[in-house]
């Protein structure tokens, strides 16, 4: 892989960058990984462009540069990389590395959602909900979101997305969790029906147990009566034999 990378093969440069980046076969070296990703990215390798943009955004292996990360994400997004479209949409929505552009963010989210990105679909729904709640011009709404701490969107959302995965805003998550909990929670009528069914089942079980006990007691009484009858018959027989012996 190293020899092929030195010869300028983009795929080899990318693969070696991944190995160096994650310490596969040696120590981690973010500086070298960033260099290798850069070489492959210059040749149009879309996966390398995504990796390089992430490192530019997070400041790994070199200085942090959101503007450059935004540019490189754009190159990969044009080649159809879903992750690039999703992350670039966030940067346009939040105004990171450049001006806020909700129209471009919506276009990028739509492209990613068309390729099956659930997060992009959530982002589109969130934008629609924001616009429904804020009828004033988008530029003013966006400025208020950035300035105030009670905005609808989290200003550091992309950091969490690049580190692990991007979630929806806390307010929307809370509302969604509440709705899901309400759906899972049975109604009072259902709970009462369940309690009544449990009580009926317990009563049936108790009745069956009592019936079994009564049957056992009846059987025991019958056996005792049979034993008493047998004993009485034996006594009568003994008396008859004794009387016959005396007569002789």
SVG drawing of the C-alpha trace seen along z (x, -y; Angstrom):
<svg xmlns="http://www.w3.org/2000/svg" viewBox="-74 -40 81 119">
<polyline fill="none" stroke="black" stroke-width="0.4" points="0.0,0.0 2.8,-2.4 4.6,-1.8 1.4,-2.3 0.6,-5.5 4.1,-6.9 3.4,-6.2 0.3,-8.4 -2.5,-5.9 -5.4,-7.7 -7.0,-4.5 -3.7,-3.5 -3.2,-6.9 -6.7,-6.8 -6.3,-3.3 -2.9,-4.1 -4.4,-7.3 -7.1,-5.3 -4.5,-2.9 -2.4,-5.8 -5.4,-7.7 -6.6,-4.8 -3.3,-3.2 -3.7,-0.1 -0.4,1.7 1.4,-1.1 0.9,-4.3 -1.8,-6.8 -0.5,-9.8 -3.1,-12.4 -0.7,-14.7 0.3,-12.0 -3.3,-10.8 -4.4,-14.4 -1.5,-14.6 -2.5,-11.3 -6.2,-12.2 -5.2,-15.5 -3.2,-13.8 -6.1,-11.4 -8.7,-14.2 -6.8,-16.3 -7.3,-13.5 -11.0,-13.5 -11.3,-10.6 -14.6,-11.3 -14.1,-9.1 -10.8,-10.9 -12.5,-14.3 -15.0,-13.4 -12.2,-12.3 -10.1,-15.4 -13.1,-17.7 -13.9,-16.1 -10.3,-16.5 -10.3,-20.2 -13.5,-20.8 -12.3,-19.2 -8.7,-20.5 -7.2,-17.0 -3.6,-16.7 -3.5,-20.5 -5.3,-23.8 -9.1,-23.9 -10.6,-25.5 -14.4,-25.4 -14.3,-27.3 -12.0,-24.7 -14.0,-21.9 -17.1,-23.4 -15.4,-23.6 -14.1,-20.1 -17.5,-18.7 -18.9,-20.4 -16.5,-18.5 -17.6,-15.2 -21.3,-16.2 -21.1,-16.8 -20.0,-13.2 -23.0,-12.0 -21.5,-11.2 -24.4,-11.1 -22.3,-11.9 -20.9,-15.0 -24.3,-16.2 -25.6,-15.7 -22.7,-17.5 -22.6,-20.3 -26.3,-20.8 -25.6,-21.3 -22.9,-23.9 -25.1,-25.8 -28.0,-25.7 -25.8,-26.8 -23.7,-29.3 -20.4,-27.5 -17.5,-28.2 -19.7,-30.6 -23.0,-32.4 -26.3,-30.8 -28.2,-29.4 -31.3,-27.5 -32.2,-27.0 -28.9,-25.2 -29.2,-23.3 -32.7,-22.1 -31.3,-21.0 -28.5,-19.0 -30.7,-17.4 -33.1,-16.4 -30.2,-14.8 -29.1,-12.9 -32.7,-11.9 -33.2,-10.6 -30.3,-8.2 -31.9,-6.9 -30.4,-9.2 -32.8,-9.2 -31.0,-12.1 -31.4,-14.2 -35.1,-13.4 -35.3,-14.5 -33.5,-17.7 -36.0,-18.5 -38.9,-18.0 -37.2,-20.2 -36.7,-23.0 -40.4,-22.8 -41.4,-23.0 -39.1,-25.9 -40.6,-27.8 -44.1,-27.1 -43.3,-28.6 -41.4,-31.6 -43.2,-33.4 -40.8,-36.3 -37.9,-36.4 -35.5,-33.5 -32.5,-35.8 -34.0,-37.3 -35.1,-34.0 -31.6,-32.5 -30.0,-35.5 -32.2,-35.1 -31.4,-31.4 -27.6,-32.1 -27.9,-35.0 -30.3,-33.6 -29.7,-30.5 -33.4,-29.5 -33.3,-28.9 -34.9,-25.9 -31.6,-24.3 -28.4,-23.5 -25.5,-25.6 -23.0,-22.8 -24.9,-20.0 -22.4,-19.3 -19.6,-18.6 -21.7,-15.8 -22.6,-14.5 -19.0,-14.3 -17.9,-12.7 -20.7,-10.1 -24.0,-10.9 -26.2,-14.0 -29.4,-14.0 -32.4,-16.3 -32.8,-19.4 -33.4,-18.7 -36.9,-20.3 -38.0,-18.1 -36.4,-15.0 -38.3,-15.7 -41.6,-16.1 -41.0,-13.0 -40.1,-10.9 -43.3,-12.2 -45.4,-11.2 -43.9,-7.8 -44.3,-7.3 -48.0,-8.3 -48.5,-5.7 -46.9,-3.0 -48.8,-3.9 -52.2,-2.0 -55.4,-3.9 -57.2,-3.8 -59.9,-1.6 -57.3,0.9 -55.6,0.9 -59.0,1.5 -59.8,4.3 -56.4,5.9 -56.9,5.7 -60.4,7.2 -59.1,10.0 -56.4,10.7 -58.9,10.7 -61.2,13.1 -58.3,15.4 -57.2,15.4 -60.8,16.1 -61.1,19.0 -57.8,20.4 -58.9,20.2 -62.3,21.9 -60.5,24.7 -58.2,25.1 -61.1,25.3 -62.9,27.8 -59.8,30.0 -59.6,29.8 -63.2,30.7 -62.8,33.7 -59.8,34.9 -61.8,34.6 -64.8,36.5 -62.5,39.2 -60.9,39.4 -64.3,39.6 -65.4,42.3 -62.3,44.3 -62.8,43.8 -66.4,45.1 -65.3,48.1 -62.7,48.9 -65.2,48.5 -67.7,50.9 -64.9,53.5 -63.9,53.2 -67.6,53.7 -68.0,56.8 -64.8,58.3 -66.1,57.7 -69.4,59.4 -67.6,62.4 -65.3,62.7 -68.4,62.7 -70.1,65.4 -67.0,67.6 -66.7,67.1 -70.4,67.9 -70.1,71.1 -67.0,72.2 -68.9,71.8 -71.8,73.8 -69.6,76.7"/>
</svg>
